[in-house]
Amino acid sequence: MIEISSTVALGDDEIQIDFIRASGPGGQNVNKVSSAAQLRFDILSSPALEPEVKERLRRIAGSRVTGDGILVIEARRYRTQEQNRLDAIQRLVALVQKALEKPKPRHKTRPTLASRQKRLQAKRQRGETKRLRGRPSPEEQR
């Protein structure tokens, strides 16, 4: 059982961890031992998560989610299987915790009078600067 929060926990049967060969540090050992962990978590069929949490998790995970709704996390930071397995689980927990947070609703606001005036003044100033760069008009040449 993987504890995500006080109310949400994922069962061990919900995640699948396979070990694959990793690139990177490890010397000759890296060619012989499958130390990288590949964690798979089926978001859509998870009974532990609410539908809106599943949707947020899919959005947060981005390209790590397959078309079938399976989240794939590859951990190859460490040289041992156990450390990489724990790293993959920690990254899954962090993603799910982030998805559990409800986004703050956005309240529409209007620009203040002062900010509108400041913007228009800046536009006038910029226009004047550009006007001065041009050819002088016949009235200005006198």
N, C-alpha and C positions, 0 to 999 in steps of 0.2 A: 504494500500500500504506500503510495506516494502522497504525502501531505502537501497540499497546495496552500490552503488557508484553513481557518477554523471550521469552515462550512463545506469546503470542497477537497476531495481526495480522489486520486486516480488509482484504480486497481492495477495490480501487477500484470494482469491479463490484457489490459488495454494498450500496453506498450510492448513493442518487439525490438530487441536489440541484437544486431548482427555485428560480427567483427570482420573488418576488411583490412587489406594491406594499406599501410599509410606511407605517404612520402615524408620527407623531412628527416629530422635527426634520428639516429639509432644505429648508424654504421652498417655493417653487413647484416645485422639483426633485422633491419627494416625489410630486407628482401625475403626473410624466412617466416617472420611472425606477423600475424594479422592483429595488430594492436589498435587500429582505429575503430571507433564505435560508430555504428549507424543506427540511430534510434528512429523508429517509425511509430507514429501515433495517429490513429484514425479519428479525426476530429468529428466527423459527421455521425459516427455510430457510438460516440462516448455518452454513456448515461449520466455521467457526473456533471456535465456542463449544460447550462441553459442555452436555448437557441441563439439569443443575442450575444452571449459570450462566445459561442462557436463562430459566429459571423465576425466578431471583432478579432478573434484569434486568427482566422483566415486572412483578414486584412493586415494584421500586424506581421504575420509570418511571411507574407508576400510570396516570393518565388520559391520558398522552401516547401510550399504546399503543392502537391500534385493535382492533376485535374480531377482525381477521384476523392479529393479532400483528405489526403494522407499527408501529415506533416513529417518531413524527413530532416533530421538533425545529424550532421556528421561531426564527430569530435575526434580530432587527431593531434591535439595540442601536446599530449603527454606520450611517454614511451611505453606505458603499461596499459593493458586492457582495462584494468580496474579503475585507474584514474580517468581514462577516457569515457568509461561508462558513467562514472559519477558526474563528469563534466557535461555529458549529453543530458543527463537527468536534470542537473541544475539549470541548464539552459531551457529545457522544456518547462520546468517550474517557473522560471522567470517570465517566459512568454505567456503562460497561462495566468500568472498573477497580474501581468500588465493588461491582459484581456478582461480580467474580472473587474478592473476599475471602470466605473461608468464615466463616460466623457462628460465634462462640464457643459451644460447647455449654453449656447452662444446667445447673448441678448443683443438685439439690433440697437445700435446707437447712431446718433446723428452728429455730424461735425459741429463744433461750437461756432458761434458767430466770429470769435476772435481768430479761429483757425481758418475759416473761410476767407476773412479779410486778409490774413497773412498770405494765403495762397494766391489770391487775386493780385495783391501788391507785388509778390514775387514774379507773377506772370507779366505784369506791366513793366517791371524792371528789366526782365529778360527781353521783352519785345523792344524796349527802348535801346538796349545794348545792341540788338541785332539791327535796328533801324539806323543807328549811328555808323555801322560798318558799311552801309550801302553808299551809293553815289549821292552826293549832295543834290538836293532839288534846286531848281532855279531861284527860288525865294531865299534859300540859305546861302547861295553864292554871293549875294549882294552885300 
